[in-house]
Amino acid sequence: VTNGGKTTLTDSLLGALPNCCVIHQDDFYKPQDQIAVGEDGFKQWDVLESLDMAAMLDTVQAWLSSPQKFARAHGVGVQPEASDTHILLLEGFLLYSYNLPGRHEVPRESVP
């Protein structure tokens, strides 16, 4: 859902949670000249192919390898009283449309 309050919620969580970082999917759009044009003549910004998901995954991997270093590099102050707690928020409307390489999708009927 576009324009559904994802960023507003993310910003609220970011302010309320200790040692919290956010990665916005919108920061990973490909350059405009690489965005396909649909049959309607408009750029197709709302499709997964418009995003550089490999770059986004690299950014997630950077956080996983060192949450404290990532936080400091992105201007997030690490709170000493919660130094063992690190939270990463991924914000975007196509996050669940991407199948990670090497991972298999769980059939919906097997999820309780």
Backbone atoms as SQL, in Angstrom:
CREATE TABLE atoms (id INTEGER PRIMARY KEY, chain TEXT, resi INTEGER, resn TEXT, atom TEXT, x REAL, y REAL, z REAL);
INSERT INTO atoms VALUES
  (1, 'A', 1, 'VAL', 'N', 0.843, -1.173, 0.000),
  (2, 'A', 1, 'VAL', 'CA', 0.000, 0.000, 0.000),
  (3, 'A', 1, 'VAL', 'C', 0.890, 1.238, 0.000),
  (4, 'A', 2, 'THR', 'N', 0.712, 2.081, -0.973),
  (5, 'A', 2, 'THR', 'CA', 1.442, 3.338, -0.973),
  (6, 'A', 2, 'THR', 'C', 0.628, 4.372, -0.211),
  (7, 'A', 3, 'ASN', 'N', 1.334, 5.301, 0.421),
  (8, 'A', 3, 'ASN', 'CA', 0.709, 6.391, 1.165),
  (9, 'A', 3, 'ASN', 'C', -0.200, 5.878, 2.290),
  (10, 'A', 4, 'GLY', 'N', 0.264, 4.783, 2.955),
  (11, 'A', 4, 'GLY', 'CA', -0.548, 4.182, 4.007),
  (12, 'A', 4, 'GLY', 'C', -0.035, 4.427, 5.411),
  (13, 'A', 5, 'GLY', 'N', 0.998, 5.248, 5.564),
  (14, 'A', 5, 'GLY', 'CA', 1.494, 5.572, 6.897),
  (15, 'A', 5, 'GLY', 'C', 2.710, 4.778, 7.347),
  (16, 'A', 6, 'LYS', 'N', 3.353, 4.052, 6.434),
  (17, 'A', 6, 'LYS', 'CA', 4.521, 3.247, 6.800),
  (18, 'A', 6, 'LYS', 'C', 5.645, 4.112, 7.372),
  (19, 'A', 7, 'THR', 'N', 5.949, 5.203, 6.708),
  (20, 'A', 7, 'THR', 'CA', 7.037, 6.074, 7.163),
  (21, 'A', 7, 'THR', 'C', 6.679, 6.756, 8.472),
  (22, 'A', 8, 'THR', 'N', 5.444, 7.156, 8.630),
  (23, 'A', 8, 'THR', 'CA', 5.007, 7.777, 9.883),
  (24, 'A', 8, 'THR', 'C', 5.168, 6.797, 11.041),
  (25, 'A', 9, 'LEU', 'N', 4.734, 5.565, 10.849),
  (26, 'A', 9, 'LEU', 'CA', 4.884, 4.547, 11.888),
  (27, 'A', 9, 'LEU', 'C', 6.360, 4.262, 12.153),
  (28, 'A', 10, 'THR', 'N', 7.137, 4.132, 11.093),
  (29, 'A', 10, 'THR', 'CA', 8.571, 3.869, 11.237),
  (30, 'A', 10, 'THR', 'C', 9.250, 4.987, 12.017),
  (31, 'A', 11, 'ASP', 'N', 8.937, 6.236, 11.704),
  (32, 'A', 11, 'ASP', 'CA', 9.540, 7.367, 12.416),
  (33, 'A', 11, 'ASP', 'C', 9.164, 7.353, 13.896),
  (34, 'A', 12, 'SER', 'N', 7.940, 6.984, 14.213),
  (35, 'A', 12, 'SER', 'CA', 7.509, 6.900, 15.613),
  (36, 'A', 12, 'SER', 'C', 8.268, 5.799, 16.342),
  (37, 'A', 13, 'LEU', 'N', 8.394, 4.643, 15.712),
  (38, 'A', 13, 'LEU', 'CA', 9.136, 3.537, 16.319),
  (39, 'A', 13, 'LEU', 'C', 10.615, 3.894, 16.490),
  (40, 'A', 14, 'LEU', 'N', 11.155, 4.557, 15.486),
  (41, 'A', 14, 'LEU', 'CA', 12.557, 4.965, 15.530),
  (42, 'A', 14, 'LEU', 'C', 12.834, 5.861, 16.732),
  (43, 'A', 15, 'GLY', 'N', 11.900, 6.751, 17.029),
  (44, 'A', 15, 'GLY', 'CA', 12.062, 7.645, 18.167),
  (45, 'A', 15, 'GLY', 'C', 11.822, 6.976, 19.509),
  (46, 'A', 16, 'ALA', 'N', 11.068, 5.886, 19.517),
  (47, 'A', 16, 'ALA', 'CA', 10.693, 5.246, 20.781),
  (48, 'A', 16, 'ALA', 'C', 11.584, 4.071, 21.173),
  (49, 'A', 17, 'LEU', 'N', 12.241, 3.459, 20.217),
  (50, 'A', 17, 'LEU', 'CA', 13.026, 2.252, 20.499),
  (51, 'A', 17, 'LEU', 'C', 14.511, 2.573, 20.635),
  (52, 'A', 18, 'PRO', 'N', 15.178, 1.944, 21.594),
  (53, 'A', 18, 'PRO', 'CA', 16.613, 2.196, 21.765),
  (54, 'A', 18, 'PRO', 'C', 17.425, 1.526, 20.654),
  (55, 'A', 19, 'ASN', 'N', 18.513, 2.161, 20.270),
  (56, 'A', 19, 'ASN', 'CA', 19.460, 1.593, 19.307),
  (57, 'A', 19, 'ASN', 'C', 18.744, 1.059, 18.065),
  (58, 'A', 20, 'CYS', 'N', 17.890, 1.874, 17.530),
  (59, 'A', 20, 'CYS', 'CA', 17.046, 1.472, 16.412),
  (60, 'A', 20, 'CYS', 'C', 17.512, 2.158, 15.128),
  (61, 'A', 21, 'CYS', 'N', 17.676, 1.365, 14.080),
  (62, 'A', 21, 'CYS', 'CA', 18.039, 1.885, 12.769),
  (63, 'A', 21, 'CYS', 'C', 16.931, 1.531, 11.792),
  (64, 'A', 22, 'VAL', 'N', 16.850, 2.279, 10.706),
  (65, 'A', 22, 'VAL', 'CA', 15.834, 2.015, 9.693),
  (66, 'A', 22, 'VAL', 'C', 16.475, 2.008, 8.312),
  (67, 'A', 23, 'ILE', 'N', 15.995, 1.114, 7.486),
  (68, 'A', 23, 'ILE', 'CA', 16.375, 1.074, 6.078),
  (69, 'A', 23, 'ILE', 'C', 15.089, 1.261, 5.291),
  (70, 'A', 24, 'HIS', 'N', 15.059, 2.310, 4.473),
  (71, 'A', 24, 'HIS', 'CA', 13.880, 2.629, 3.663),
  (72, 'A', 24, 'HIS', 'C', 14.053, 2.050, 2.266),
  (73, 'A', 25, 'GLN', 'N', 13.108, 1.253, 1.848),
  (74, 'A', 25, 'GLN', 'CA', 13.165, 0.669, 0.514),
  (75, 'A', 25, 'GLN', 'C', 13.225, 1.755, -0.563),
  (76, 'A', 26, 'ASP', 'N', 12.600, 2.888, -0.308),
  (77, 'A', 26, 'ASP', 'CA', 12.603, 3.992, -1.283),
  (78, 'A', 26, 'ASP', 'C', 14.006, 4.494, -1.605),
  (79, 'A', 27, 'ASP', 'N', 14.968, 4.224, -0.740),
  (80, 'A', 27, 'ASP', 'CA', 16.345, 4.658, -0.982),
  (81, 'A', 27, 'ASP', 'C', 17.063, 3.776, -1.997),
  (82, 'A', 28, 'PHE', 'N', 16.394, 2.738, -2.490),
  (83, 'A', 28, 'PHE', 'CA', 17.050, 1.772, -3.362),
  (84, 'A', 28, 'PHE', 'C', 16.422, 1.678, -4.752),
  (85, 'A', 29, 'TYR', 'N', 15.741, 2.750, -5.170),
  (86, 'A', 29, 'TYR', 'CA', 15.238, 2.768, -6.544),
  (87, 'A', 29, 'TYR', 'C', 16.410, 2.868, -7.509),
  (88, 'A', 30, 'LYS', 'N', 16.276, 2.180, -8.623),
  (89, 'A', 30, 'LYS', 'CA', 17.274, 2.267, -9.682),
  (90, 'A', 30, 'LYS', 'C', 17.199, 3.654, -10.313),
  (91, 'A', 31, 'PRO', 'N', 18.237, 4.051, -11.053),
  (92, 'A', 31, 'PRO', 'CA', 18.181, 5.348, -11.748),
  (93, 'A', 31, 'PRO', 'C', 16.995, 5.400, -12.709),
  (94, 'A', 32, 'GLN', 'N', 16.484, 6.598, -12.914),
  (95, 'A', 32, 'GLN', 'CA', 15.283, 6.806, -13.719),
  (96, 'A', 32, 'GLN', 'C', 15.388, 6.182, -15.105),
  (97, 'A', 33, 'ASP', 'N', 16.578, 6.212, -15.701),
  (98, 'A', 33, 'ASP', 'CA', 16.722, 5.656, -17.053),
  (99, 'A', 33, 'ASP', 'C', 16.669, 4.125, -17.069),
  (100, 'A', 34, 'GLN', 'N', 16.655, 3.491, -15.896),
  (101, 'A', 34, 'GLN', 'CA', 16.560, 2.032, -15.813),
  (102, 'A', 34, 'GLN', 'C', 15.148, 1.555, -15.423),
  (103, 'A', 35, 'ILE', 'N', 14.225, 2.483, -15.289),
  (104, 'A', 35, 'ILE', 'CA', 12.857, 2.139, -14.908),
  (105, 'A', 35, 'ILE', 'C', 12.041, 1.890, -16.178),
  (106, 'A', 36, 'ALA', 'N', 11.408, 0.731, -16.239),
  (107, 'A', 36, 'ALA', 'CA', 10.614, 0.358, -17.417),
  (108, 'A', 36, 'ALA', 'C', 9.401, 1.278, -17.565),
  (109, 'A', 37, 'VAL', 'N', 8.993, 1.419, -18.817),
  (110, 'A', 37, 'VAL', 'CA', 7.780, 2.178, -19.131),
  (111, 'A', 37, 'VAL', 'C', 6.698, 1.165, -19.493),
  (112, 'A', 38, 'GLY', 'N', 5.540, 1.296, -18.867),
  (113, 'A', 38, 'GLY', 'CA', 4.426, 0.382, -19.105),
  (114, 'A', 38, 'GLY', 'C', 3.668, 0.710, -20.372),
  (115, 'A', 39, 'GLU', 'N', 2.698, -0.136, -20.660),
  (116, 'A', 39, 'GLU', 'CA', 1.853, 0.063, -21.841),
  (117, 'A', 39, 'GLU', 'C', 1.105, 1.387, -21.791),
  (118, 'A', 40, 'ASP', 'N', 0.895, 1.893, -20.582),
  (119, 'A', 40, 'ASP', 'CA', 0.177, 3.164, -20.413),
  (120, 'A', 40, 'ASP', 'C', 1.074, 4.382, -20.641),
  (121, 'A', 41, 'GLY', 'N', 2.389, 4.121, -20.878),
  (122, 'A', 41, 'GLY', 'CA', 3.330, 5.206, -21.141),
  (123, 'A', 41, 'GLY', 'C', 3.976, 5.793, -19.896),
  (124, 'A', 42, 'PHE', 'N', 3.643, 5.263, -18.730),
  (125, 'A', 42, 'PHE', 'CA', 4.195, 5.773, -17.474),
  (126, 'A', 42, 'PHE', 'C', 5.309, 4.867, -16.954),
  (127, 'A', 43, 'LYS', 'N', 6.271, 5.485, -16.267),
  (128, 'A', 43, 'LYS', 'CA', 7.340, 4.720, -15.618),
  (129, 'A', 43, 'LYS', 'C', 6.723, 3.795, -14.576),
  (130, 'A', 44, 'GLN', 'N', 7.246, 2.603, -14.480),
  (131, 'A', 44, 'GLN', 'CA', 6.718, 1.575, -13.580),
  (132, 'A', 44, 'GLN', 'C', 7.492, 1.562, -12.258),
  (133, 'A', 45, 'TRP', 'N', 7.251, 2.561, -11.424),
  (134, 'A', 45, 'TRP', 'CA', 7.952, 2.695, -10.149),
  (135, 'A', 45, 'TRP', 'C', 7.458, 1.698, -9.109),
  (136, 'A', 46, 'ASP', 'N', 6.239, 1.201, -9.255),
  (137, 'A', 46, 'ASP', 'CA', 5.630, 0.361, -8.227),
  (138, 'A', 46, 'ASP', 'C', 5.797, -1.131, -8.485),
  (139, 'A', 47, 'VAL', 'N', 6.893, -1.505, -9.138),
  (140, 'A', 47, 'VAL', 'CA', 7.184, -2.921, -9.364),
  (141, 'A', 47, 'VAL', 'C', 8.560, -3.236, -8.798),
  (142, 'A', 48, 'LEU', 'N', 8.730, -4.472, -8.398),
  (143, 'A', 48, 'LEU', 'CA', 9.966, -4.897, -7.742),
  (144, 'A', 48, 'LEU', 'C', 11.205, -4.665, -8.611),
  (145, 'A', 49, 'GLU', 'N', 11.055, -4.788, -9.921),
  (146, 'A', 49, 'GLU', 'CA', 12.194, -4.608, -10.828),
  (147, 'A', 49, 'GLU', 'C', 12.727, -3.181, -10.837),
  (148, 'A', 50, 'SER', 'N', 11.994, -2.243, -10.270),
  (149, 'A', 50, 'SER', 'CA', 12.440, -0.852, -10.204),
  (150, 'A', 50, 'SER', 'C', 13.411, -0.612, -9.044),
  (151, 'A', 51, 'LEU', 'N', 13.567, -1.624, -8.215),
  (152, 'A', 51, 'LEU', 'CA', 14.414, -1.490, -7.029),
  (153, 'A', 51, 'LEU', 'C', 15.687, -2.298, -7.156),
  (154, 'A', 52, 'ASP', 'N', 16.750, -1.780, -6.576),
  (155, 'A', 52, 'ASP', 'CA', 18.018, -2.505, -6.506),
  (156, 'A', 52, 'ASP', 'C', 18.021, -3.286, -5.191),
  (157, 'A', 53, 'MET', 'N', 17.356, -4.439, -5.217),
  (158, 'A', 53, 'MET', 'CA', 17.213, -5.230, -3.996),
  (159, 'A', 53, 'MET', 'C', 18.541, -5.812, -3.528),
  (160, 'A', 54, 'ALA', 'N', 19.465, -6.060, -4.443),
  (161, 'A', 54, 'ALA', 'CA', 20.783, -6.559, -4.036),
  (162, 'A', 54, 'ALA', 'C', 21.487, -5.523, -3.164),
  (163, 'A', 55, 'ALA', 'N', 21.393, -4.255, -3.535),
  (164, 'A', 55, 'ALA', 'CA', 21.999, -3.190, -2.731),
  (165, 'A', 55, 'ALA', 'C', 21.314, -3.082, -1.373),
  (166, 'A', 56, 'MET', 'N', 19.995, -3.250, -1.353),
  (167, 'A', 56, 'MET', 'CA', 19.272, -3.196, -0.085),
  (168, 'A', 56, 'MET', 'C', 19.708, -4.352, 0.815),
  (169, 'A', 57, 'LEU', 'N', 19.829, -5.543, 0.248),
  (170, 'A', 57, 'LEU', 'CA', 20.280, -6.694, 1.039),
  (171, 'A', 57, 'LEU', 'C', 21.702, -6.502, 1.542),
  (172, 'A', 58, 'ASP', 'N', 22.549, -5.879, 0.743),
  (173, 'A', 58, 'ASP', 'CA', 23.915, -5.565, 1.196),
  (174, 'A', 58, 'ASP', 'C', 23.875, -4.633, 2.408),
  (175, 'A', 59, 'THR', 'N', 22.951, -3.685, 2.389),
  (176, 'A', 59, 'THR', 'CA', 22.816, -2.752, 3.509),
  (177, 'A', 59, 'THR', 'C', 22.324, -3.479, 4.758),
  (178, 'A', 60, 'VAL', 'N', 21.363, -4.378, 4.588),
  (179, 'A', 60, 'VAL', 'CA', 20.897, -5.193, 5.719),
  (180, 'A', 60, 'VAL', 'C', 22.045, -6.036, 6.256),
  (181, 'A', 61, 'GLN', 'N', 22.823, -6.606, 5.371),
  (182, 'A', 61, 'GLN', 'CA', 23.970, -7.429, 5.783),
  (183, 'A', 61, 'GLN', 'C', 24.984, -6.588, 6.562),
  (184, 'A', 62, 'ALA', 'N', 25.183, -5.344, 6.155),
  (185, 'A', 62, 'ALA', 'CA', 26.101, -4.453, 6.883),
  (186, 'A', 62, 'ALA', 'C', 25.604, -4.230, 8.309),
  (187, 'A', 63, 'TRP', 'N', 24.288, -4.051, 8.474),
  (188, 'A', 63, 'TRP', 'CA', 23.729, -3.895, 9.827),
  (189, 'A', 63, 'TRP', 'C', 23.916, -5.183, 10.620),
  (190, 'A', 64, 'LEU', 'N', 23.653, -6.332, 9.996),
  (191, 'A', 64, 'LEU', 'CA', 23.790, -7.609, 10.695),
  (192, 'A', 64, 'LEU', 'C', 25.227, -7.855, 11.153),
  (193, 'A', 65, 'SER', 'N', 26.188, -7.431, 10.349),
  (194, 'A', 65, 'SER', 'CA', 27.589, -7.684, 10.696),
  (195, 'A', 65, 'SER', 'C', 28.070, -6.807, 11.847),
  (196, 'A', 66, 'SER', 'N', 27.493, -5.615, 11.998),
  (197, 'A', 66, 'SER', 'CA', 27.897, -4.732, 13.099),
  (198, 'A', 66, 'SER', 'C', 26.833, -3.661, 13.342),
  (199, 'A', 67, 'PRO', 'N', 25.806, -4.005, 14.137),
  (200, 'A', 67, 'PRO', 'CA', 24.742, -3.027, 14.386),
  (201, 'A', 67, 'PRO', 'C', 25.242, -1.715, 14.996),
  (202, 'A', 68, 'GLN', 'N', 26.220, -1.802, 15.905),
  (203, 'A', 68, 'GLN', 'CA', 26.719, -0.571, 16.538),
  (204, 'A', 68, 'GLN', 'C', 27.435, 0.312, 15.527),
  (205, 'A', 69, 'LYS', 'N', 28.285, -0.273, 14.713),
  (206, 'A', 69, 'LYS', 'CA', 29.013, 0.499, 13.694),
  (207, 'A', 69, 'LYS', 'C', 28.028, 1.104, 12.691),
  (208, 'A', 70, 'PHE', 'N', 27.046, 0.326, 12.261),
  (209, 'A', 70, 'PHE', 'CA', 26.035, 0.802, 11.329),
  (210, 'A', 70, 'PHE', 'C', 25.282, 1.983, 11.938),
  (211, 'A', 71, 'ALA', 'N', 24.884, 1.843, 13.199),
  (212, 'A', 71, 'ALA', 'CA', 24.140, 2.911, 13.880),
  (213, 'A', 71, 'ALA', 'C', 24.954, 4.199, 13.911),
  (214, 'A', 72, 'ARG', 'N', 26.199, 4.101, 14.332),
  (215, 'A', 72, 'ARG', 'CA', 27.051, 5.298, 14.402),
  (216, 'A', 72, 'ARG', 'C', 27.237, 5.928, 13.029),
  (217, 'A', 73, 'ALA', 'N', 27.412, 5.106, 11.996),
  (218, 'A', 73, 'ALA', 'CA', 27.614, 5.616, 10.636),
  (219, 'A', 73, 'ALA', 'C', 26.363, 6.308, 10.090),
  (220, 'A', 74, 'HIS', 'N', 25.207, 5.987, 10.652),
  (221, 'A', 74, 'HIS', 'CA', 23.954, 6.579, 10.193),
  (222, 'A', 74, 'HIS', 'C', 23.375, 7.565, 11.199),
  (223, 'A', 75, 'GLY', 'N', 24.226, 8.043, 12.099),
  (224, 'A', 75, 'GLY', 'CA', 23.825, 9.102, 13.014),
  (225, 'A', 75, 'GLY', 'C', 22.925, 8.676, 14.148),
  (226, 'A', 76, 'VAL', 'N', 22.872, 7.371, 14.436),
  (227, 'A', 76, 'VAL', 'CA', 22.054, 6.875, 15.539),
  (228, 'A', 76, 'VAL', 'C', 22.951, 6.686, 16.746),
  (229, 'A', 77, 'GLY', 'N', 22.645, 7.383, 17.824),
  (230, 'A', 77, 'GLY', 'CA', 23.422, 7.246, 19.047),
  (231, 'A', 77, 'GLY', 'C', 23.095, 5.942, 19.750),
  (232, 'A', 78, 'VAL', 'N', 24.125, 5.161, 20.064),
  (233, 'A', 78, 'VAL', 'CA', 23.929, 3.897, 20.773),
  (234, 'A', 78, 'VAL', 'C', 23.764, 4.211, 22.253),
  (235, 'A', 79, 'GLN', 'N', 22.663, 3.778, 22.826),
  (236, 'A', 79, 'GLN', 'CA', 22.372, 4.019, 24.234),
  (237, 'A', 79, 'GLN', 'C', 23.045, 2.938, 25.078),
  (238, 'A', 80, 'PRO', 'N', 23.986, 3.320, 25.944),
  (239, 'A', 80, 'PRO', 'CA', 24.738, 2.334, 26.723),
  (240, 'A', 80, 'PRO', 'C', 23.867, 1.430, 27.594),
  (241, 'A', 81, 'GLU', 'N', 22.767, 1.980, 28.139),
  (242, 'A', 81, 'GLU', 'CA', 21.919, 1.167, 29.003),
  (243, 'A', 81, 'GLU', 'C', 21.163, 0.087, 28.226),
  (244, 'A', 82, 'ALA', 'N', 21.149, 0.188, 26.931),
  (245, 'A', 82, 'ALA', 'CA', 20.487, -0.814, 26.088),
  (246, 'A', 82, 'ALA', 'C', 21.457, -1.322, 25.024),
  (247, 'A', 83, 'SER', 'N', 22.732, -1.400, 25.353),
  (248, 'A', 83, 'SER', 'CA', 23.754, -1.712, 24.356),
  (249, 'A', 83, 'SER', 'C', 23.638, -3.121, 23.788),
  (250, 'A', 84, 'ASP', 'N', 22.922, -4.021, 24.469),
  (251, 'A', 84, 'ASP', 'CA', 22.743, -5.373, 23.940),
  (252, 'A', 84, 'ASP', 'C', 21.515, -5.470, 23.031),
  (253, 'A', 85, 'THR', 'N', 20.744, -4.392, 22.966),
  (254, 'A', 85, 'THR', 'CA', 19.526, -4.383, 22.155),
  (255, 'A', 85, 'THR', 'C', 19.765, -3.557, 20.903),
  (256, 'A', 86, 'HIS', 'N', 19.573, -4.180, 19.761),
  (257, 'A', 86, 'HIS', 'CA', 19.701, -3.483, 18.481),
  (258, 'A', 86, 'HIS', 'C', 18.525, -3.875, 17.612),
  (259, 'A', 87, 'ILE', 'N', 17.883, -2.896, 17.038),
  (260, 'A', 87, 'ILE', 'CA', 16.668, -3.123, 16.256),
  (261, 'A', 87, 'ILE', 'C', 16.853, -2.525, 14.866),
  (262, 'A', 88, 'LEU', 'N', 16.490, -3.299, 13.858),
  (263, 'A', 88, 'LEU', 'CA', 16.513, -2.817, 12.481),
  (264, 'A', 88, 'LEU', 'C', 15.092, -2.854, 11.937),
  (265, 'A', 89, 'LEU', 'N', 14.619, -1.715, 11.460),
  (266, 'A', 89, 'LEU', 'CA', 13.318, -1.621, 10.814),
  (267, 'A', 89, 'LEU', 'C', 13.537, -1.544, 9.304),
  (268, 'A', 90, 'LEU', 'N', 12.840, -2.389, 8.562),
  (269, 'A', 90, 'LEU', 'CA', 12.844, -2.333, 7.102),
  (270, 'A', 90, 'LEU', 'C', 11.504, -1.775, 6.684),
  (271, 'A', 91, 'GLU', 'N', 11.528, -0.671, 5.965),
  (272, 'A', 91, 'GLU', 'CA', 10.288, 0.013, 5.606),
  (273, 'A', 91, 'GLU', 'C', 10.147, 0.056, 4.091),
  (274, 'A', 92, 'GLY', 'N', 9.030, -0.481, 3.598),
  (275, 'A', 92, 'GLY', 'CA', 8.778, -0.445, 2.177),
  (276, 'A', 92, 'GLY', 'C', 7.546, -1.247, 1.826),
  (277, 'A', 93, 'PHE', 'N', 6.968, -0.967, 0.674),
  (278, 'A', 93, 'PHE', 'CA', 5.722, -1.620, 0.314),
  (279, 'A', 93, 'PHE', 'C', 5.915, -2.873, -0.535),
  (280, 'A', 94, 'LEU', 'N', 7.133, -3.135, -0.991),
  (281, 'A', 94, 'LEU', 'CA', 7.383, -4.331, -1.792),
  (282, 'A', 94, 'LEU', 'C', 8.268, -5.348, -1.079),
  (283, 'A', 95, 'LEU', 'N', 8.497, -5.168, 0.217),
  (284, 'A', 95, 'LEU', 'CA', 9.408, -6.052, 0.949),
  (285, 'A', 95, 'LEU', 'C', 9.010, -7.518, 0.861),
  (286, 'A', 96, 'TYR', 'N', 7.721, -7.786, 0.940),
  (287, 'A', 96, 'TYR', 'CA', 7.277, -9.176, 0.943),
  (288, 'A', 96, 'TYR', 'C', 7.122, -9.758, -0.448),
  (289, 'A', 97, 'SER', 'N', 7.422, -8.983, -1.464),
  (290, 'A', 97, 'SER', 'CA', 7.345, -9.456, -2.840),
  (291, 'A', 97, 'SER', 'C', 8.658, -10.062, -3.310),
  (292, 'A', 98, 'TYR', 'N', 9.697, -9.913, -2.536),
  (293, 'A', 98, 'TYR', 'CA', 11.036, -10.337, -2.952),
  (294, 'A', 98, 'TYR', 'C', 11.372, -11.679, -2.322),
  (295, 'A', 99, 'ASN', 'N', 11.737, -12.638, -3.140),
  (296, 'A', 99, 'ASN', 'CA', 12.202, -13.930, -2.647),
  (297, 'A', 99, 'ASN', 'C', 13.710, -13.886, -2.540),
  (298, 'A', 100, 'LEU', 'N', 14.221, -14.108, -1.346),
  (299, 'A', 100, 'LEU', 'CA', 15.662, -14.110, -1.155),
  (300, 'A', 100, 'LEU', 'C', 16.294, -15.262, -1.911),
  (301, 'A', 101, 'PRO', 'N', 17.410, -15.019, -2.582),
  (302, 'A', 101, 'PRO', 'CA', 18.100, -16.113, -3.264),
  (303, 'A', 101, 'PRO', 'C', 18.504, -17.189, -2.256),
  (304, 'A', 102, 'GLY', 'N', 18.267, -18.445, -2.619),
  (305, 'A', 102, 'GLY', 'CA', 18.641, -19.548, -1.736),
  (306, 'A', 102, 'GLY', 'C', 17.617, -19.852, -0.664),
  (307, 'A', 103, 'ARG', 'N', 16.544, -19.100, -0.604),
  (308, 'A', 103, 'ARG', 'CA', 15.469, -19.345, 0.370),
  (309, 'A', 103, 'ARG', 'C', 14.249, -19.843, -0.386),
  (310, 'A', 104, 'HIS', 'N', 13.459, -20.627, 0.290),
  (311, 'A', 104, 'HIS', 'CA', 12.250, -21.146, -0.332),
  (312, 'A', 104, 'HIS', 'C', 11.033, -20.552, 0.353),
  (313, 'A', 105, 'GLU', 'N', 10.024, -20.282, -0.437),
  (314, 'A', 105, 'GLU', 'CA', 8.792, -19.731, 0.096),
  (315, 'A', 105, 'GLU', 'C', 8.020, -20.821, 0.834),
  (316, 'A', 106, 'VAL', 'N', 7.432, -20.465, 1.953),
  (317, 'A', 106, 'VAL', 'CA', 6.581, -21.398, 2.685),
  (318, 'A', 106, 'VAL', 'C', 5.178, -21.274, 2.108),
  (319, 'A', 107, 'PRO', 'N', 4.591, -22.412, 1.684),
  (320, 'A', 107, 'PRO', 'CA', 3.222, -22.325, 1.136),
  (321, 'A', 107, 'PRO', 'C', 2.262, -21.758, 2.164),
  (322, 'A', 108, 'ARG', 'N', 1.395, -20.845, 1.733),
  (323, 'A', 108, 'ARG', 'CA', 0.452, -20.174, 2.663),
  (324, 'A', 108, 'ARG', 'C', -0.408, -21.162, 3.436),
  (325, 'A', 109, 'GLU', 'N', -0.778, -22.282, 2.808),
  (326, 'A', 109, 'GLU', 'CA', -1.645, -23.225, 3.492),
  (327, 'A', 109, 'GLU', 'C', -0.946, -23.929, 4.654),
  (328, 'A', 110, 'SER', 'N', 0.377, -23.869, 4.715),
  (329, 'A', 110, 'SER', 'CA', 1.094, -24.516, 5.826),
  (330, 'A', 110, 'SER', 'C', 1.317, -23.581, 7.013),
  (331, 'A', 111, 'VAL', 'N', 0.951, -22.301, 6.854),
  (332, 'A', 111, 'VAL', 'CA', 1.106, -21.329, 7.941),
  (333, 'A', 111, 'VAL', 'C', -0.197, -21.302, 8.752),
  (334, 'A', 112, 'PRO', 'N', -0.087, -21.558, 10.086),
  (335, 'A', 112, 'PRO', 'CA', -1.314, -21.572, 10.907),
  (336, 'A', 112, 'PRO', 'C', -1.988, -20.222, 10.982);
